[in-house]
Structure formats: structure tokens, C-alpha cells
């Protein structure tokens, strides 16, 4: 009984996610998910990727390429 009580929220969450994804699949078709990098904030997140977009490749990541709001105000010399 205690095990069922502990597992119920997880089962409900996974069930809800499964139904939600199934309904999305029925209305939009197959989706591609991947990691996307936001250069404005310097963060990455998982989201649906359109056919014309590319997924973020962590192998090609250069942390100096994104717009850091703190260092964006300074010059190139102040970064070094």
C-alpha cells in the first residue's frame, strides 16, 4: 500500500506526459527534439527542433562565443 502511494504521483506524471505527447503527435506529426543553445543567456535546453534548424552540438561549443551580458559592456582587452 505504501509503495503504491509513493509511486502514484510518478505514474500520473508519466501518464500525463504520454497522453500529451500522443495528442501532439496526432495533431502535428513526428517531432525532433534536441539541445538548443541560447546565445543571449549562454544556456542550453531541450526543445522541439524544426526541420530547418540544427541541434546544438556540444563538441563544437566555444564558451567565448556567446553574449555574456557582464563582459559585453567591456572591451576585448578587458576580457583577457
N, C-alpha and C positions, 0 to 999 in steps of 0.2 A: 504494500500500500504506500509506504514512504517513497519507494523507488518511482512509482507511477506519479506521485505528487511532485517529485523533483524533476522528472523528465517531461511532464506535461507542457510547460512553457516552451521548451525547445522543440517539441513535436509541433506545437501550434505555430511557432515562428517559421519552421521549415515548411510546414504545410501551406501557410500563407504565402511565403516566397515562391513555392512551387506553383500555386494557383495563379499568382500574379504574373510569373514568367510565362506560364502557359497561355494566359489571356493576351499578353503582349505578343507572343509568338503567333497566335491566331490572327491578330489584327495587323501586325507589322511584318511578319515573316521572320526568317532567320536573322539573328543578330551576331555581330562580332564584338567581343569585349576585349579590352586591353588596357594597358597602363598609359596614361596621358600625362605629360609634363606641362605645368603651367609656368611659363617664364616670368610672369609678373610677380608671383608669390614664391617661386622656387620650390613648389611642392608637386608631388605626383599623386594620382588617384586612379582607380579603376572605373571605367565608364564604357558605354557603348561607343563603338567607333564606326563612322560612316565608311562607305566604300571608297570615297575619295581621300580619306585621311589615313595617315600612317600611325602605327602604335609607337610608343616611346621605347627605345632600345637602351637599357641601362649600360650596355657596353660602350655606347657612343656618347655617354653623358660627360659633360665638362662643367663642373660646378661654377667656373668663372664666366660662363656664357649667359646665365640668367640675370635679370634685372634686380639686383639687390637694392631695396629702397634706401638702405642706410648708406651704402657706398656709391649709389648712383648720383648723389649730390656732389661727391668729391671728384677729384681729377684722377687720371690714370696714375700719376705719381704718388698720390696719397694711398692708393691700393697696395703698392709694392712694399 
